[in-house]
Amino acid sequence: MPRMLPSSDSSDTWPKAARFLEGALLFTLIAHAAGMVSMAALLLRAMPGGTTADTAQRIAYIANHPWLWRFGWFPWQVTALSDLLVGIALIRTPWIPRTPAVVTTLLTIAAIVPDQGGQLLWTWHGTTLARRAIESGQFGDYLQFESHIFQYVAGWAPAGYLAGALGWTWCFATARIWSRGLTWLSIATWIIFGVATAFMFLPANVRERATVATLVSAGNAIAFVLLMIWLTWVTELAMRRSRPTCEHGCLATWRPSSRGLIARGCAMLANSRLARAIGERLPILAMASDIHDVVYINYLVEAERLAPLVQKPLELQRLGPDGRYAMFTLLTYRHGSFGPLLFGPLRRMWPSPVQSNWRIHVFDPQTSKRGIQFLTTAITSMPHALATRLLSEGVPMHVPAAAHVRRDLDGNIEVMIDPGNGSAPDVKAVCRFCEEPALVHPWNLCFENWRQMLAYCVPQDRALCAQPWHRRVVRQEIELGIPLEACQPLAAEVESSSARAIAGDAQPLCFLVEKVSFQFFGELYDARR
């Protein structure tokens, strides 16, 4: 095997990511969403101003379904916990100013006391009073209790939470996790919350009117929808602080090749750090494809040119005298029924897009595991691209305007990727079969012969990438099993501004693999010490 030297550009520096804050924001976003669903499905029919106008029916629902009533409030108890965790996370996050973080947490605690106390009484003593009211036909005691508790739960508690939300605004705005659009959204959301809450402090004879209760419920419903948007927006901005946009890799900007609404929506989703954070937590399906006509275009490049592209703490595999060189490869191919393994014979119904992988060779100095790091990838299937980008770390997928790998009547192979106006790479190559070439400078400085070059380039059973915000390296284990005898030399004329930006004036060595049975099994993680 060729001699490889470690990269001199090694660093153990990891950016500080507020993982507790990010997790708390994601948790409270999910908790609020669950609370809204629970409110609509289980609680509104029994609440003043809710979906049931008849008082007897409201009380009967609580009396006859006490555990549904208690279960309906459970997501809101989790939401209160999540708000408290956000406050603690704000205090623990170094780049959040300490004073607003502490004030916000104290205001949140002040809101939790009447909120959770009122819910506890309503879900236990309230169900007892509701049962007695239905049995006796006398609703006075329950309604008096409900009026008192409802003011705590829908008045005093929201007033405290509103103060806490203003504290959130204070924290994130002073930490510069903010935008002009978020300012306007905050104004609208907190005003609506404030107005709906203010109704609860009107005189009792006014507050208990059906129209007022309905206005309170409607105002809170609108405000909570806006709050979900606010939380999503803030979480996205907070995550972008530790996951900044890069020129290469999964955090490179996805730019659609067309300007339609669907394409723009897909781009927004593909560029979302929050969507990727959710995708990280979802299970990954094993995938398979019967690949055809894999065209490898390989460049031997000055290592110092490629070293800045390596994600820390990975290091570049260096080749040749004094580790002067490193290999960069772009390979393009046609999938054959690219889909989940679990589909079995039905996988043939899945599409067969064209894909192009642009990669460099790296290793993990902690585990000594070798693999490749993708600089960019492109595929002609939008669903595949989105799913891969959001669910599979380390595969920075983009969608070109057009791409193909095809043979002409003379047996030549043409490779084309047209990015259009999008962010996919470009390449146009015409390849002809040829005899096994003799290695020339600088290839002969790194490899003794053609076969040794293939033995280094072809095995690709692992992809590596870094997740600094989780302090870990991600390994994607795949299986190709390509015999070196299957690699057919090609003479190629290659035009690619994207490749030139990476490899400069280096001249490529090319070859073809006609068939590959591809299987992807999943992702593994190596935590940093």
TASUL-V945367 format. One record per residue. N is the residue number from 1. RES is the residue in one small letter. PHI is phi in degrees with one decimal (none if undefined). NEAR is the number of other C-alpha atoms within 12 Angstrom. Layout:
<<N:RES:PHI:NEAR> <N:RES:PHI:NEAR>>
//
This chain:
<<1:m:none:17> <2:p:-67.1:28> <3:r:-78.7:22> <4:m:-121.2:27> <5:l:-114.7:25> <6:p:-67.5:30> <7:s:-68.3:34> <8:s:-83.0:23> <9:d:-97.5:25> <10:s:-78.7:24> <11:s:-154.5:21> <12:d:-97.9:20> <13:t:-78.0:15> <14:w:-116.9:23> <15:p:-65.6:20> <16:k:-74.4:20> <17:a:-112.3:25> <18:a:-81.6:30> <19:r:-64.8:30> <20:f:-64.9:26> <21:l:-65.1:38> <22:e:-61.4:37> <23:g:-65.8:30> <24:a:-66.1:33> <25:l:-64.8:40> <26:l:-65.2:36> <27:f:-63.0:32> <28:t:-69.6:35> <29:l:-63.6:36> <30:i:-67.1:26> <31:a:-63.8:28> <32:h:-63.9:36> <33:a:-63.5:28> <34:a:-63.8:26> <35:g:-62.8:31> <36:m:-65.3:30> <37:v:-64.2:22> <38:s:-63.0:26> <39:m:-60.6:30> <40:a:-69.2:22> <41:a:-85.8:20> <42:l:-123.8:30> <43:l:-106.4:37> <44:l:-59.4:31> <45:r:-65.9:29> <46:a:-115.5:40> <47:m:-105.7:40> <48:p:-58.0:38> <49:g:77.7:31> <50:g:-85.6:30> <51:t:-84.2:23> <52:t:-111.6:23> <53:a:-80.3:20> <54:d:-76.9:17> <55:t:-61.9:28> <56:a:-61.2:28> <57:q:-67.1:24> <58:r:-61.1:33> <59:i:-68.5:41> <60:a:-64.2:31> <61:y:-61.2:29> <62:i:-68.0:38> <63:a:-66.4:31> <64:n:-86.8:23> <65:h:-132.7:25> <66:p:-62.8:27> <67:w:-76.7:19> <68:l:-64.3:23> <69:w:-62.9:35> <70:r:-68.2:29> <71:f:-64.5:25> <72:g:-63.4:31> <73:w:-83.5:39> <74:f:-58.3:28> <75:p:-58.8:30> <76:w:-74.6:34> <77:q:-69.7:30> <78:v:-66.1:28> <79:t:-61.8:32> <80:a:-60.4:39> <81:l:-61.9:28> <82:s:-64.4:33> <83:d:-63.9:42> <84:l:-65.2:35> <85:l:-63.9:30> <86:v:-60.9:42> <87:g:-60.7:38> <88:i:-63.5:31> <89:a:-64.1:33> <90:l:-60.7:41> <91:i:-65.2:27> <92:r:-82.4:24> <93:t:-83.7:27> <94:p:-61.0:20> <95:w:-90.0:26> <96:i:-95.5:31> <97:p:-55.5:26> <98:r:-66.5:24> <99:t:-59.8:22> <100:p:-63.2:30> <101:a:-65.9:37> <102:v:-66.2:27> <103:v:-59.2:27> <104:t:-61.9:37> <105:t:-65.3:36> <106:l:-64.5:29> <107:l:-64.9:30> <108:t:-65.1:39> <109:i:-62.3:29> <110:a:-63.3:27> <111:a:-77.8:32> <112:i:-65.5:35> <113:v:-59.2:26> <114:p:-69.3:29> <115:d:-64.6:34> <116:q:-73.4:32> <117:g:-63.9:24> <118:g:-64.2:31> <119:q:-64.5:35> <120:l:-61.9:25> <121:l:-66.0:25> <122:w:-68.4:38> <123:t:-83.6:32> <124:w:-118.3:24> <125:h:-66.2:24> <126:g:-63.2:35> <127:t:-67.9:32> <128:t:-65.5:25> <129:l:-63.4:31> <130:a:-65.1:38> <131:r:-64.6:27> <132:r:-64.9:23> <133:a:-64.0:29> <134:i:-68.6:25> <135:e:-66.2:16> <136:s:-93.2:15> <137:g:77.2:18> <138:q:-107.0:18> <139:f:-99.8:25> <140:g:-60.2:19> <141:d:-62.4:22> <142:y:-66.6:33> <143:l:-64.9:26> <144:q:-65.3:19> <145:f:-63.3:24> <146:e:-61.9:33> <147:s:-62.0:31> <148:h:-68.5:27> <149:i:-69.5:30> <150:f:-63.2:39> <151:q:-68.2:35> <152:y:-67.7:31> <153:v:-73.5:36> <154:a:-106.1:40> <155:g:-120.4:34> <156:w:-63.5:33> <157:a:-63.1:35> <158:p:-60.3:42> <159:a:-62.2:36> <160:g:-67.8:33> <161:y:-64.9:38> <162:l:-62.8:38> <163:a:-62.8:30> <164:g:-65.0:34> <165:a:-65.5:39> <166:l:-61.8:31> <167:g:-65.3:33> <168:w:-55.6:44> <169:t:-58.2:37> <170:w:-58.5:27> <171:c:-61.1:34> <172:f:-73.2:37> <173:a:-66.1:25> <174:t:-70.7:19> <175:a:-85.8:25> <176:r:64.9:21> <177:i:-94.6:27> <178:w:-156.8:29> <179:s:-154.6:21> <180:r:-63.4:13> <181:g:-61.4:14> <182:l:-68.2:28> <183:t:-62.1:22> <184:w:-65.6:16> <185:l:-63.8:26> <186:s:-62.8:35> <187:i:-59.4:22> <188:a:-64.2:23> <189:t:-65.3:31> <190:w:-71.9:36> <191:i:-66.5:26> <192:i:-63.5:30> <193:f:-59.2:38> <194:g:-64.0:31> <195:v:-66.0:28> <196:a:-62.2:34> <197:t:-70.9:36> <198:a:-61.1:28> <199:f:-58.7:34> <200:m:-73.3:38> <201:f:-108.7:27> <202:l:-73.8:19> <203:p:-53.0:14> <204:a:-56.8:18> <205:n:-67.6:15> <206:v:-86.8:15> <207:r:-60.6:28> <208:e:-88.1:27> <209:r:-67.1:20> <210:a:-60.1:22> <211:t:-65.2:18> <212:v:-67.8:27> <213:a:-61.4:36> <214:t:-65.3:25> <215:l:-62.5:27> <216:v:-61.9:36> <217:s:-63.9:34> <218:a:-65.0:26> <219:g:-62.1:30> <220:n:-64.8:36> <221:a:-61.3:28> <222:i:-64.3:23> <223:a:-64.7:32> <224:f:-69.9:34> <225:v:-62.3:26> <226:l:-64.2:29> <227:l:-63.3:36> <228:m:-61.5:28> <229:i:-64.4:23> <230:w:-62.0:34> <231:l:-63.2:37> <232:t:-61.3:31> <233:w:-64.6:32> <234:v:-65.1:39> <235:t:-62.3:41> <236:e:-60.5:35> <237:l:-66.9:30> <238:a:-64.2:40> <239:m:-71.1:37> <240:r:-66.7:28> <241:r:-66.1:27> <242:s:-96.3:30> <243:r:-126.7:34> <244:p:-69.3:25> <245:t:-65.1:19> <246:c:-119.4:21> <247:e:-75.9:21> <248:h:-128.0:35> <249:g:92.5:38> <250:c:-67.5:39> <251:l:-96.4:35> <252:a:-72.3:29> <253:t:-65.8:29> <254:w:-85.1:42> <255:r:-122.4:31> <256:p:-70.2:34> <257:s:-79.6:29> <258:s:-122.2:22> <259:r:-114.6:16> <260:g:-70.8:12> <261:l:-63.4:12> <262:i:-64.6:14> <263:a:-63.1:25> <264:r:-66.8:18> <265:g:-63.2:19> <266:c:-64.1:29> <267:a:-64.6:32> <268:m:-61.4:22> <269:l:-67.6:29> <270:a:-65.5:36> <271:n:-90.4:36> <272:s:-75.8:33> <273:r:-72.1:37> <274:l:-65.8:35> <275:a:-61.3:29> <276:r:-67.3:33> <277:a:-63.6:35> <278:i:-68.2:28> <279:g:-60.8:22> <280:e:-59.6:26> <281:r:-92.6:17> <282:l:-96.0:17> <283:p:-67.6:16> <284:i:-106.2:24> <285:l:-81.6:20> <286:a:-67.9:26> <287:m:-119.9:33> <288:a:-146.2:33> <289:s:-158.8:36> <290:d:-99.3:28> <291:i:-80.5:31> <292:h:-128.2:29> <293:d:51.7:34> <294:v:-88.6:42> <295:v:-100.4:51> <296:y:-93.9:38> <297:i:-119.0:44> <298:n:-112.3:39> <299:y:-123.7:36> <300:l:-101.2:44> <301:v:-123.0:38> <302:e:-54.3:30> <303:a:-59.2:37> <304:e:-64.5:26> <305:r:-77.7:27> <306:l:-93.8:37> <307:a:-54.8:35> <308:p:-66.0:25> <309:l:-87.4:34> <310:v:-81.5:39> <311:q:-76.8:41> <312:k:-69.4:35> <313:p:-95.4:39> <314:l:-64.1:45> <315:e:-129.6:42> <316:l:-76.0:45> <317:q:-77.0:45> <318:r:-102.2:37> <319:l:-128.6:35> <320:g:79.5:29> <321:p:-59.6:20> <322:d:59.6:20> <323:g:61.3:26> <324:r:-74.7:29> <325:y:-118.7:38> <326:a:-151.8:47> <327:m:-102.4:47> <328:f:-123.5:47> <329:t:-130.8:41> <330:l:-118.5:47> <331:l:-129.0:43> <332:t:-127.9:44> <333:y:-158.2:41> <334:r:-106.4:38> <335:h:-69.2:35> <336:g:-129.1:28> <337:s:54.1:30> <338:f:-83.3:38> <339:g:-162.4:33> <340:p:-66.7:27> <341:l:-61.4:24> <342:l:-65.1:17> <343:f:-74.5:18> <344:g:57.0:17> <345:p:-61.8:14> <346:l:-73.1:15> <347:r:-62.4:20> <348:r:-62.4:20> <349:m:-78.1:15> <350:w:-77.3:24> <351:p:-71.0:25> <352:s:-126.6:26> <353:p:-74.7:32> <354:v:-93.7:41> <355:q:-130.7:44> <356:s:-134.5:48> <357:n:-113.2:40> <358:w:-115.0:43> <359:r:-144.3:44> <360:i:-128.5:47> <361:h:-96.6:48> <362:v:-134.6:44> <363:f:-148.5:35> <364:d:-98.0:38> <365:p:-64.8:28> <366:q:-77.4:20> <367:t:-104.8:21> <368:s:65.8:17> <369:k:-78.8:25> <370:r:-101.6:31> <371:g:-172.4:35> <372:i:-117.4:44> <373:q:-115.4:47> <374:f:-78.1:38> <375:l:-83.6:41> <376:t:-161.8:43> <377:t:-142.3:41> <378:a:-142.6:51> <379:i:-147.7:44> <380:t:-87.8:36> <381:s:-113.3:29> <382:m:-61.5:31> <383:p:-60.6:24> <384:h:-62.5:34> <385:a:-63.2:35> <386:l:-64.9:35> <387:a:-61.9:31> <388:t:-67.2:34> <389:r:-65.8:41> <390:l:-88.0:37> <391:l:-103.4:32> <392:s:-114.9:39> <393:e:-70.6:39> <394:g:90.7:41> <395:v:-113.7:40> <396:p:-80.3:44> <397:m:-77.4:46> <398:h:-132.2:54> <399:v:-121.2:44> <400:p:-79.5:37> <401:a:-68.9:29> <402:a:-159.8:31> <403:a:-161.8:32> <404:h:-157.2:34> <405:v:-130.9:36> <406:r:-147.7:27> <407:r:-106.0:22> <408:d:-92.5:13> <409:l:-65.5:9> <410:d:-87.3:12> <411:g:88.1:14> <412:n:-70.6:23> <413:i:-113.7:34> <414:e:-109.8:33> <415:v:-115.0:39> <416:m:-143.8:38> <417:i:-129.3:42> <418:d:-111.3:31> <419:p:-73.9:31> <420:g:60.0:22> <421:n:-95.6:20> <422:g:-94.0:26> <423:s:-98.0:32> <424:a:-68.4:42> <425:p:-73.1:44> <426:d:-119.0:37> <427:v:-162.2:36> <428:k:-142.1:31> <429:a:-138.8:34> <430:v:-115.5:29> <431:c:-118.5:35> <432:r:-125.2:26> <433:f:-67.4:24> <434:c:-148.1:19> <435:e:-75.1:14> <436:e:-59.2:21> <437:p:-80.7:21> <438:a:-81.7:19> <439:l:-73.4:22> <440:v:-116.8:17> <441:h:-60.8:20> <442:p:-96.4:25> <443:w:-58.4:33> <444:n:-71.6:22> <445:l:-81.5:23> <446:c:-110.7:33> <447:f:-136.5:30> <448:e:-75.1:22> <449:n:-158.6:21> <450:w:-57.9:30> <451:r:-64.4:26> <452:q:-65.8:22> <453:m:-62.7:35> <454:l:-63.0:36> <455:a:-62.8:22> <456:y:-83.0:32> <457:c:-82.7:40> <458:v:-75.4:39> <459:p:-56.9:24> <460:q:-144.7:34> <461:d:-99.6:26> <462:r:-156.8:33> <463:a:-113.1:41> <464:l:-122.9:46> <465:c:-156.1:47> <466:a:-110.7:40> <467:q:-122.8:35> <468:p:-58.0:27> <469:w:-67.7:30> <470:h:-108.9:28> <471:r:52.0:25> <472:r:-155.5:27> <473:v:-108.5:36> <474:v:-99.4:37> <475:r:-113.3:35> <476:q:-105.3:34> <477:e:-93.3:29> <478:i:-128.6:26> <479:e:-139.8:23> <480:l:-116.5:25> <481:g:62.8:20> <482:i:-83.8:24> <483:p:-71.5:20> <484:l:-62.6:23> <485:e:-65.8:18> <486:a:-81.9:20> <487:c:-88.4:31> <488:q:-105.2:29> <489:p:-61.4:32> <490:l:-130.1:31> <491:a:-100.8:28> <492:a:-133.7:28> <493:e:-106.1:22> <494:v:-116.4:34> <495:e:-123.2:26> <496:s:-163.4:28> <497:s:-70.1:19> <498:s:-66.8:26> <499:a:-67.9:36> <500:r:-64.5:23> <501:a:-64.6:20> <502:i:-93.1:35> <503:a:-100.2:33> <504:g:65.1:21> <505:d:-94.7:18> <506:a:-60.5:26> <507:q:-97.6:28> <508:p:-85.8:38> <509:l:-110.2:39> <510:c:-127.2:41> <511:f:-157.6:40> <512:l:-122.3:39> <513:v:-118.2:33> <514:e:-73.8:29> <515:k:-140.1:24> <516:v:-139.7:29> <517:s:-94.7:26> <518:f:-96.4:31> <519:q:-140.2:30> <520:f:-116.3:29> <521:f:-102.6:25> <522:g:147.9:30> <523:e:-118.3:29> <524:l:-123.1:25> <525:y:-128.3:23> <526:d:-115.0:26> <527:a:-71.8:19> <528:r:-84.5:23> <529:r:-80.9:13>>
//
